[in-house]
Amino acid sequence: MAVQQQINKFVQGIGASPGIIDGKAYLVERLKVRLPQKQIDPAQVEKEVKRFLNAIQESQNELTEIKEKILDPEVRKHSFILDVHVMILKDEMLLQDTVETIRKKKVNAEWALDLTLEKLDTAFKAIEDEYLRERRSDLHYVAARIFRNLLGRKHDDITRIKGKVIVVAHDLSPADTLQMNLEHVAGFITDIGGKVSHTAILSRSLGIPAVAGLQVATSLINGGDLLIIDGETGEVVINPTEEVSKSFLERKRRTRLIERDILKYASLPAETRDGVRVRLQANIEMVEEISSAKMHGAEGIGLYRTEILYLNRKDLPTEEEHFQTYRRLVENVYPAAATIRTLDIGGDKFLPNYSKNNELNPALGLRAIRFSLRETEIFRTQLRGILRASVHGKLRILFPMISGIEEIRQAKAILEEVKKGLAGAKIPFDEKIEIGAMIEIPSASDIADILAREVDFFSIGTNDLIQYALAVDRINEHVSYLYEPLHPAVLRIIRWVVQSGHQAGIPVAICGEMAAEPAYAVVLLGLGLDEFSMNPISIPKVKKVLRMSRFEETRSLVEQLFQFSTASEIEGFVRKWAATRFPEDVIECNPEEIEA
C-alpha cells in the first residue's frame, strides 16, 4: 500500500542552528529494538556476563574505528565526543551494576543493562541545567550501541549518503553525525533534542541549519520528500507548494543579506555613538568553540563552564587535566581574557562517589560553591589547575551561586592556601589573579554593596537570578510564561548590583542569555553594565545595536521604565522605543505596537 504524501504540511520544532535550506529528505530509520527479558540458569550466569563484556569491547572497537576514519579536520575537532562515549563504556557503575544484576537476579544481559539505565536515567532527569540534562542522551547513544551488539544487529551505514540532503532522524548520536560526509548534508531534523544537543552544537559550529524537538518528523516525513527548514524559527514544511517555496527562498535571501550585514560588525568595537565602550564576550563550554567566538567578534570569554570536565566519567579530572584544558583556553583567547567559573553542579546528581543523600529540592540544595566548600579536595584540585594556567594568558576566577559573605571568604581562604602550596613548590602562577562573585541569588544582590568589597568583579547570571527572584521554574511549561527578564523586580535588582559594584570601583558583567537579546541589551547598557557575555552567534547583532545607540538615550529610557508597574508594560515600551531607532533586522517588534 502506497504511503500518502503530505503536501504543504507545516510542522513546528525548535530552531537548533540558524539558516534556511531546502532539499530532499534522507530518513534514518531506527526502529526501537525490543529487548528480550529472560531468567537464566545459574550455570549460564558467567557465560552471560562474558557476553555482556564482549559487547562492551565490541562497542569500544567500533567507536575507535569511527574516530580513526574521520578525515575532515573541521569535523575531527568534535571527535572528542567519541572519547566521552568510550569513557561511558568503561564506567564502573555501568559495568559493575549490570554484571551484579546478571549474577544476583540471574537475568540476561539486555535486561540487566536496561535496569541499570533506569537507575542512571532517574539521576539525569533530576538535573535542572538544560545543557547538563541533555548529556543524558550520551548514555542512551552508548546503550543503544551495546544493545545492538548484544542482539547481533547491524548498525546503519550512514556513510553512503549521496547528493545534498536533509537528514531526518528520531535522534542522531555523535557517532552518526561524525561518520557522515557533511558535504552531502544540507540540514538536520530530529524528533527529540534541543539547542544544546550534540547535533545542534555540531550544526552551529559547521554552519548547517538544524531543527530539533519536532516529535513527529520521522512519522510524517518519507525518504525523498522535498523539505524546507528554518533553523532560526524551527519551522519545517513538507513538500511545499511553489508559492510557499518562493516565500521561503525570499526569506532566505533576506536572511543572508542581514547576516552578511551584521557580520560586518563582528570586528568593530562595541562602542556607542557618544563614545561609551563596553566589552562583548562569549559564553562557552568547550575550547573548540573559541574559533566561533572569535569569528563573531567576542572580546574574550566571559563565562567558561567547567562542568563538562566532570561528566560521563568514572573518576574525577586530575589537576593536570584541569591545567591542560585551561592552558589551551587562555592561549587560544590571548591577548583577551577568559573568565573560568568553578564547578557549578551538585554532588548528588553528578558525582555518585561523593553523594551524601538524596535531596528533595536539588535546585536549592548542595550545588555550585556549596558543593565545592564541602568537598574541598575537588575544589583545590580545580583551583590548582586554574592557577597554573594563569601564567599562560589572562585568567579570572568566578565563584558561582554565592549567597553570602561567609561563602566568598571561605572560597578566598582556600584559594590562598592553594597559592601558598604552589609558591612553596616554586610553581608559577598569577599572584594577582582576579576573582569574582556570580550574582544569581537574591540574597547576594541584596548585600551587593557589602559583597563588592570582597571581590574584583561581579558577574550577574540572569538565567538563575530571574528564576529565583520570581520563583519560577523556566523549564516548567506551566509557569514558564512568568519568566520575565524585564520584570520591575529584576530591573531593580540589576540596577542595585551595578550601583554597588561601581561605588566599590569594580566592573559589573552580565553572563545570562538576557544579554543576547538586542532589545534587552539597550536596557542593560542604560543600567550601566560594563561587560556583556552571551552565546557567540548573538554578538554581532548586539554589537550593531550598541553601536547605533547613544548611552545617554538608553539611560533616559531606563529611567522611564521604572515608572511602569508590570513586565508587559515595560516590554511593550522598550520594543516600541527600539523600533523607532533600529532596523527590523535586529529588533523584533509588532508594527501594531508602534502605532499604539
Residue, then its C-alpha position, 0 to 999 in steps of 0.5 A: m500500500a502506497v504511503q500518502q504524501q503530505i503536501n504543504k504540511f507545516v510542522q513546528g520544532i525548535g530552531a537548533s542552528p540558524g539558516i534556511i535550506d531546502g532539499k530532499a529528505y534522507l530518513v534514518e530509520r531506527l526502529k526501537v529494538r525490543l529487548p528480550q527479558k529472560q531468567i537464566d540458569p545459574a550455570q549460564v550466569e558467567k557465560e552471560v556476563k562474558r557476553f555482556l563484556n564482549a559487547i562492551q569491547e565490541s562497542q569500544n572497537e567500533l567507536t575507535e574505528i569511527k574516530e580513526k576514519i574521520l578525515d575532515p579536520e573541521v569535523r575531527k575537532h568534535s571527535f572528542i565526543l567519541d572519547v566521552h562515549v568510550m569513557i561511558l563504556k568503561d564506567e564502573m557503575l555501568l559495568q559493575d551494576t549490570v554484571e551484579t544484576i546478571r549474577k544476583k537476579k540471574v537475568n540476561a544481559e539486555w535486561a540487566l543493562d536496561l535496569t541499570l539505565e533506569k537507575l542512571d536515567t532517574a539521576f539525569k532527569a533530576i538535573e535542572d541545567e538544560y545543557l547538563r540534562e541533555r548529556r543524558s542522551d550520551l548514555h542512551y547513544v552508548a546503550a543503544r550501541i551495546f544493545r545492538n551488539l548484544l542482539g547481533r544487529k547491524h548498525d546503519d551505514i550512514t556513510r553512503i549518503k549521496g547528493k545534498v540532503i536533509v537528514v531526518a532522524h528520531d535522534l542522531s548520536p555523535a557517532d552518526t553525525l561524525q561518520m557522515n560526509l557533511e558535504h552531502v548534508a544540507g540540514f538536520i531534523t530530529d524528533i527529540g533534542g534541543k539547542v544544546s544537543h550534540t547535533a545542534i552544537l555540531s550544526r552551529s559550529l559547521g554552519i548547517p541549519a538544524v531543527a530539533g524537538l519536532q516529535v513527529a518528523t520521522s512519522l510524517i516525513n518519507g525518504g525523498d520528500l522535498l523539505i524546507i527548514d528554518g533553523e532560526t524559527g524551527e519551522v519545517v514544511i513538507n513538500p511545499t507548494e511553489e508559492v510557499s517555496k518562493s516565500f521561503l527562498e525570499r526569506k532566505r535571501r533576506t536572511r543572508l543579506i542581514e547576516r552578511d550585514i551584521l557580520k560586518y560588525a563582528s570586528l568593530p568595537a562595541e562602542t556607542r555613538d557618544g563614545v561609551r565602550v563596553r566589552l562583548q564576550a562569549n559564553i562557552e563550554m568547550v575550547e573548540e568553540i573559541s574559533s566561533a567566538k572569535m569569528h563573531g567578534a567576542e572580546g574574550i570569554g566571559l563565562y567558561r563552564t567547567e562542568i563538562l570536565y566532570l561528566n560521563r566519567k568514572d573518576l574525577p579530572t586530575e589537576e593536570e587535566h584541569f591545567q591542560t584544558y585551561r592552558r589551551l583556553v587562555e592561549n587560544v583567547y590571548p591577548a583577551a581574557a577568559t573568565i573560568r567559573t568553578l564547578d557549578i553542579g551538585g554532588d548528588k546528581f553528578l558525582p555518585n562517589y561523593s553523594k551524601n543523600n538524596e535531596l528533595n529540592p536539588a535546585l536549592g540544595l548542595r550545588a555550585i560553591r556549596f558543593s565545592l566548600r564541602e568537598t574541598e579536595i575537588f575544589r583545590t584540585q580545580l583551583r590548582g589547575i586554574l592557577r597554573a594556567s594563569v601564567h599562560g594568558k589572562l585568567r579570572i576566577l568566578f565563584p558561582m551561586i554565592s549567597g553570602i559573605e561567609e561563602i566568598r571568604q571561605a572560597k578566598a581562604i582556600l584559594e590562598e592556601v592553594k597559592k601558598g602550596l604552589a609558591g612553596a613548590k616554586i610553581p608559577f602562577d598569577e599572584k594577582i589573579e582576579i576573582g569574582a562573585m556570580i550574582e544569581i541569588p537574591s540574597a547576594s544582590d541584596i548585600a551587593d554593596i557589602l559583597a563588592r568589597e570582597v571581590d574584583f568583579f561581579s558577574i550577574g547570571t540572569n538565567d538563575l537570578i530571574q528564576y529565583a527572584l520570581a520563583v519560577d521554574r523556566i523549564n516548567e511549561h506551566v509557569s514558564y510564561l512568568y519568566e520575565p527578564l524585564h520584570p520591575a523586580v529584576l530591573r531593580i535588582i540589576r540596577w542595585v548590583v551595578q550601583s554597588g559594584h561601581q561605588a566599590g570601583i569594580p566592573v559589573a558583567i552580565c553572563g545570562e542569555m538576557a544579554a543576547e537579546p538586542a532589545y534587552a541589551v539597550v536596557l542593560l547598557g542604560l543600567g550601566l553594565d560594563e561587560f556583556s557575555m552571551n552565546p557567540i552567534s548573538i554578538p554581532k547583532v548586539k554589537k550593531v545595536l550598541r553601536m547605533s545607540r547613544f548611552e545617554e538615550t538608553r539611560s533616559l529610557v531606563e529611567q522611564l521604565f521604572q515608572f511602569s508597574t508590570a513586565s508587559e508594560i515595560e516590554g511593550f515600551v522598550r520594543k516600541w522605543a527600539a523600533t523607532r531607532f533600529p532596523e527590523d533586522v535586529i529588533e523584533c517588534n509588532p508594527e501594531e505596537i508602534e502605532a499604539 
